[in-house]
Amino acid sequence: MLFGTTSYVLPADLLPNVRLLAPFIDDMELILFEGEASNLPSRADVREIGLIAADAGCGFTVHLPLDVGIGEDDAAKRRRAQDTCLRVIDLTTPLEPHAFVVHPELPLRHHPALGEAPKPLDSLPEAEFRAWQEHLGESFGRFAAEAGPSPLAVENLQFSFDWVKALLEEHDLGVTLDVGHLLAHGGDVGRHLEEYGDRLTVVHLHGLEGHRDHQEIGLHETAELRAMLDMFAEASTGRPAHVGEADRGEADRNLPSGRAGLGGPGSSAAAVVVSLEVFGWKPTVASLRTLADLLGEPRGGSFASAAEAVMRELPRWASSGAAESF
């Protein structure tokens, strides 16, 4: 397995987060979006990010923009949404991402109001369901054609993942298992993996506090976390994360104690990315320390060291109050 965090740890842009964490983690999940609050890096930034990561042996997963309309009925709206995601794919392809993560969006009329949690959805009218399948399949087809060797990995949301099963097979897509989404809506990790483990590419691991997800992973019982990690490791996937030269370059150097390795050039390791999908320094530091304990890291191991590196960096942001609010 490859372990990592999101790009939202320090209250800063992508580059400071990459510089800080790349030496300690295997993967950074880049969560990108356009619009008024766009965080898309420039092409020059992408080149710098790639150089930093290649030197450190870190790779990336790229989360395509959320709620842009790739499942919309209106063809013009859907095409604009597809083009937005394709711009992100084009921008980040030089990073050789482990995967591109995509939400199987329902038409936006089914989405919750801003700030509200999505409500479980049990069914759609048959005609609406068929149209949505066609429209979403069109989007997936365009994305998969441009993703190169990086799998397009579809994430589970608030409805049955069986709704997208035919599209996974039609376009030979990977799967992103979001543990928090699954458990919050009454799912079972073991059963999900029995059905979709042969396509597992990415895991989003985070805790639940009531129905609030994206909390630190230590909210799970230790035994539950160990069992989940065992299941992820044992998944026999045919759509593993893409392993590029930036990943393999680390094999020729001494990995920090506790850092996961991939083997040398020519390795056939079928890697699954496990991303600690929490946002901000507090839950990230707590989750990294929990992960270090779970993996039995020795003192000074990679993930414990990542947590300490974040804590050392925080005083730079304290004067603005950003560190407390993030």
C-alpha positions as CSV (number, residue, x, y, z in Angstrom):
1,M,0.0,0.0,0.0
2,L,1.0,3.6,-0.6
3,F,0.0,6.0,2.3
4,G,-0.6,9.7,2.1
5,T,-2.5,12.8,3.0
6,T,-4.5,15.5,1.2
7,S,-3.0,18.8,-0.1
8,Y,-4.9,20.6,2.7
9,V,-2.7,20.3,5.7
10,L,-1.0,23.6,6.1
11,P,-3.2,26.7,5.6
12,A,-1.3,27.4,2.4
13,D,-1.2,26.7,-1.4
14,L,-0.1,23.5,-2.9
15,L,3.6,24.2,-3.1
16,P,4.3,24.7,0.6
17,N,2.3,21.5,1.4
18,V,4.2,19.5,-1.2
19,R,7.6,20.8,0.0
20,L,6.8,19.9,3.6
21,L,5.3,16.5,3.3
22,A,6.7,14.9,0.1
23,P,9.8,13.5,2.0
24,F,7.6,11.6,4.4
25,I,4.6,10.3,2.4
26,D,4.0,8.1,-0.6
27,D,1.1,10.0,-2.0
28,M,-0.5,13.5,-1.8
29,E,-4.2,13.8,-2.8
30,L,-4.5,17.0,-4.9
31,I,-8.1,18.3,-4.5
32,L,-8.5,20.8,-7.3
33,F,-11.3,23.1,-8.4
34,E,-12.0,26.0,-10.7
35,G,-14.3,29.0,-10.2
36,E,-14.2,32.0,-8.0
37,A,-12.0,30.3,-5.4
38,S,-9.9,28.3,-7.9
39,N,-6.8,26.6,-6.5
40,L,-5.5,25.3,-9.9
41,P,-1.7,25.6,-10.0
42,S,0.0,27.1,-13.0
43,R,1.9,24.9,-15.4
44,A,5.1,26.3,-13.9
45,D,3.9,25.3,-10.4
46,V,3.1,21.8,-11.7
47,R,6.7,21.5,-13.0
48,E,8.0,22.5,-9.6
49,I,5.7,20.2,-7.8
50,G,6.8,17.4,-10.0
51,L,10.5,18.1,-9.4
52,I,10.0,18.2,-5.6
53,A,8.0,15.0,-5.6
54,A,10.4,13.2,-7.9
55,D,13.4,14.0,-5.6
56,A,11.4,12.9,-2.5
57,G,9.9,9.8,-4.1
58,C,6.3,11.0,-3.5
59,G,3.5,10.6,-6.0
60,F,0.0,12.0,-6.4
61,T,-3.7,11.2,-6.8
62,V,-5.7,13.9,-8.4
63,H,-9.3,14.5,-7.2
64,L,-11.2,15.9,-10.2
65,P,-13.5,18.9,-9.4
66,L,-16.6,18.2,-7.4
67,D,-20.3,19.0,-8.3
68,V,-19.5,20.5,-11.7
69,G,-22.3,18.7,-13.5
70,I,-20.8,15.6,-15.2
71,G,-24.1,13.8,-14.7
72,E,-26.4,16.6,-15.9
73,D,-29.3,16.1,-18.3
74,D,-28.5,19.3,-20.2
75,A,-25.9,18.5,-22.8
76,A,-24.3,22.0,-22.8
77,K,-23.9,22.0,-19.0
78,R,-22.6,18.5,-19.0
79,R,-20.0,19.4,-21.8
80,R,-18.8,22.4,-19.8
81,A,-18.4,20.2,-16.7
82,Q,-16.5,17.6,-18.7
83,D,-14.2,20.3,-20.2
84,T,-13.5,21.6,-16.6
85,C,-12.3,18.1,-15.5
86,L,-10.4,17.5,-18.7
87,R,-8.4,20.8,-18.1
88,V,-7.4,19.4,-14.7
89,I,-6.4,16.1,-16.3
90,D,-4.3,17.9,-18.9
91,L,-2.7,20.1,-16.3
92,T,-1.7,17.3,-14.0
93,T,-0.8,14.5,-16.4
94,P,2.9,15.4,-16.2
95,L,2.8,14.4,-12.5
96,E,2.0,10.8,-13.6
97,P,-0.8,10.5,-11.0
98,H,-1.4,7.3,-9.2
99,A,-5.0,7.8,-10.2
100,F,-7.7,10.4,-11.1
101,V,-10.5,10.2,-8.5
102,V,-14.0,11.1,-9.8
103,H,-17.4,11.4,-8.2
104,P,-20.3,9.7,-10.0
105,E,-22.4,12.8,-9.9
106,L,-26.1,12.7,-9.9
107,P,-27.9,15.6,-11.6
108,L,-27.3,18.6,-9.4
109,R,-31.0,18.8,-8.4
110,H,-30.3,15.8,-6.2
111,H,-27.4,17.5,-4.4
112,P,-27.7,18.9,-0.9
113,A,-27.7,22.6,-0.1
114,L,-24.3,24.1,0.7
115,G,-23.2,22.9,4.1
116,E,-25.7,20.1,4.3
117,A,-24.7,16.4,4.3
118,P,-26.0,14.4,1.4
119,K,-29.1,12.3,2.2
120,P,-29.1,8.6,1.3
121,L,-30.9,7.9,-2.0
122,D,-32.6,4.6,-2.5
123,S,-34.0,4.9,-6.0
124,L,-34.5,7.0,-9.1
125,P,-37.4,6.8,-11.5
126,E,-36.4,4.3,-14.2
127,A,-36.3,6.8,-17.1
128,E,-34.2,9.2,-15.1
129,F,-31.9,6.5,-14.0
130,R,-31.3,5.3,-17.6
131,A,-30.7,8.9,-18.8
132,W,-28.2,9.5,-15.9
133,Q,-26.3,6.3,-16.8
134,E,-26.0,7.4,-20.4
135,H,-24.8,10.9,-19.4
136,L,-22.4,9.8,-16.7
137,G,-21.0,7.1,-19.0
138,E,-20.3,9.8,-21.6
139,S,-18.3,11.8,-19.1
140,F,-16.4,8.7,-17.8
141,G,-15.6,7.8,-21.4
142,R,-14.1,11.2,-22.2
143,F,-12.0,11.2,-19.0
144,A,-10.7,7.7,-19.3
145,A,-9.6,8.4,-22.9
146,E,-7.4,11.3,-21.7
147,A,-6.1,9.8,-18.4
148,G,-3.2,7.9,-20.0
149,P,-1.8,5.1,-17.7
150,S,-3.4,6.6,-14.6
151,P,-6.7,4.8,-13.7
152,L,-9.9,6.8,-13.4
153,A,-11.2,5.6,-10.0
154,V,-14.9,6.1,-9.2
155,E,-15.8,7.0,-5.6
156,N,-18.8,5.7,-3.7
157,L,-21.3,8.4,-2.6
158,Q,-24.7,8.4,-0.8
159,F,-26.4,5.8,-3.1
160,S,-25.7,2.2,-3.9
161,F,-22.5,1.7,-5.7
162,D,-24.3,-1.0,-7.7
163,W,-25.7,1.9,-9.7
164,V,-22.4,2.5,-11.4
165,K,-21.3,-1.2,-11.7
166,A,-22.1,-1.5,-15.4
167,L,-20.1,1.7,-16.1
168,L,-17.1,0.4,-14.3
169,E,-17.1,-2.7,-16.5
170,E,-17.9,-0.8,-19.7
171,H,-15.0,1.6,-19.3
172,D,-12.7,-0.6,-17.3
173,L,-12.5,1.8,-14.4
174,G,-10.9,1.6,-11.0
175,V,-12.7,2.1,-7.7
176,T,-12.1,4.6,-4.9
177,L,-13.4,3.2,-1.6
178,D,-14.4,6.1,0.6
179,V,-14.6,4.5,4.1
180,G,-16.4,7.4,5.7
181,H,-19.1,7.7,3.0
182,L,-19.7,4.0,3.1
183,L,-20.0,3.7,6.9
184,A,-22.1,6.9,7.2
185,H,-24.7,5.4,4.9
186,G,-24.8,1.9,6.5
187,G,-22.4,0.1,4.3
188,D,-19.9,-2.6,5.2
189,V,-16.2,-2.4,4.1
190,G,-15.7,-6.2,3.8
191,R,-18.8,-6.7,1.7
192,H,-17.9,-3.7,-0.5
193,L,-14.4,-5.2,-1.1
194,E,-15.9,-8.6,-1.9
195,E,-17.8,-7.0,-4.7
196,Y,-15.4,-4.3,-5.9
197,G,-11.9,-5.3,-4.5
198,D,-10.8,-6.5,-8.0
199,R,-11.0,-2.8,-9.1
200,L,-9.6,-1.2,-5.9
201,T,-7.3,1.7,-6.7
202,V,-7.6,4.2,-3.9
203,V,-9.0,4.3,-0.4
204,H,-10.1,7.4,1.4
205,L,-9.6,6.7,5.1
206,H,-11.2,9.0,7.7
207,G,-13.2,8.8,10.9
208,L,-16.8,9.4,11.8
209,E,-18.1,11.6,14.6
210,G,-21.8,10.8,14.5
211,H,-22.6,11.4,10.8
212,R,-19.8,13.9,10.4
213,D,-17.1,12.3,8.2
214,H,-13.6,13.4,7.3
215,Q,-12.5,13.3,11.0
216,E,-9.3,11.8,12.3
217,I,-8.9,8.1,11.8
218,G,-8.3,7.5,15.5
219,L,-12.1,7.7,16.0
220,H,-12.2,4.1,14.7
221,E,-11.4,1.4,17.1
222,T,-7.8,0.1,16.7
223,A,-9.0,-3.4,15.9
224,E,-11.3,-2.0,13.3
225,L,-8.5,0.0,11.7
226,R,-6.2,-3.0,11.7
227,A,-8.9,-5.1,10.1
228,M,-9.5,-2.6,7.3
229,L,-5.8,-2.2,6.5
230,D,-5.5,-6.0,6.3
231,M,-8.5,-6.0,3.9
232,F,-7.0,-3.3,1.7
233,A,-3.7,-5.0,1.6
234,E,-5.3,-8.3,0.6
235,A,-7.5,-6.9,-2.2
236,S,-6.5,-8.6,-5.4
237,T,-6.9,-5.6,-7.7
238,G,-6.7,-5.6,-11.5
239,R,-6.8,-1.8,-11.6
240,P,-4.0,-0.8,-9.2
241,A,-2.5,2.7,-8.8
242,H,-0.2,3.8,-11.6
243,V,3.4,3.6,-10.5
244,G,5.6,6.0,-12.4
245,E,9.3,6.8,-12.5
246,A,9.0,9.4,-9.6
247,D,7.8,6.6,-7.4
248,R,10.4,4.1,-8.5
249,G,13.3,6.6,-8.1
250,E,13.0,6.3,-4.3
251,A,13.9,2.6,-4.4
252,D,17.5,3.5,-5.1
253,R,17.8,5.7,-2.0
254,N,17.4,4.9,1.7
255,L,13.8,5.3,2.7
256,P,13.0,6.9,6.0
257,S,12.2,4.3,8.6
258,G,8.6,3.2,8.2
259,R,8.2,4.6,4.7
260,A,6.5,2.2,2.3
261,G,8.6,1.1,-0.6
262,L,7.7,-0.1,-4.1
263,G,10.6,-2.2,-5.2
264,G,13.0,-1.3,-8.0
265,P,12.5,-0.8,-11.8
266,G,10.4,-3.5,-13.3
267,S,8.5,-4.2,-10.0
268,S,5.0,-5.5,-10.6
269,A,3.6,-4.4,-7.3
270,A,-0.1,-3.8,-7.5
271,A,-0.3,-0.7,-5.3
272,V,-3.4,0.6,-3.6
273,V,-3.3,4.2,-2.4
274,V,-4.6,4.8,1.2
275,S,-5.2,8.5,1.6
276,L,-5.8,10.0,5.0
277,E,-8.7,12.2,3.7
278,V,-8.8,14.7,6.5
279,F,-8.4,18.5,6.1
280,G,-6.3,20.8,8.2
281,W,-3.3,20.2,10.5
282,K,-5.1,18.9,13.6
283,P,-6.8,15.8,12.2
284,T,-3.9,15.2,9.9
285,V,-1.3,15.2,12.7
286,A,-3.6,13.0,14.8
287,S,-4.2,10.6,11.9
288,L,-0.5,10.4,11.0
289,R,0.4,9.4,14.6
290,T,-2.4,6.8,14.6
291,L,-1.1,5.4,11.4
292,A,2.5,5.3,12.7
293,D,1.2,3.3,15.7
294,L,-0.8,0.9,13.5
295,L,2.2,0.2,11.3
296,G,4.5,-0.4,14.3
297,E,6.8,2.4,13.2
298,P,10.1,2.7,15.2
299,R,10.8,6.0,16.8
300,G,11.4,8.6,14.1
301,G,9.5,6.6,11.5
302,S,8.2,8.4,8.4
303,F,4.6,9.1,9.3
304,A,5.4,10.1,12.9
305,S,8.1,12.3,11.4
306,A,5.6,13.9,9.0
307,A,3.4,14.8,12.0
308,E,6.3,16.4,13.8
309,A,7.3,18.3,10.6
310,V,3.8,19.8,10.4
311,M,4.0,20.9,14.1
312,R,7.3,22.5,13.5
313,E,6.0,24.4,10.5
314,L,2.9,25.8,12.2
315,P,4.5,28.8,14.0
316,R,5.0,30.4,10.6
317,W,1.2,30.7,10.2
318,A,0.3,31.5,13.8
319,S,0.6,35.3,13.5
320,S,-2.3,35.4,11.0
321,G,-4.4,33.0,13.0
322,A,-4.6,30.8,9.9
323,A,-3.3,27.7,11.8
324,E,-6.1,27.8,14.3
325,S,-8.9,28.2,11.8
326,F,-7.7,25.6,9.3
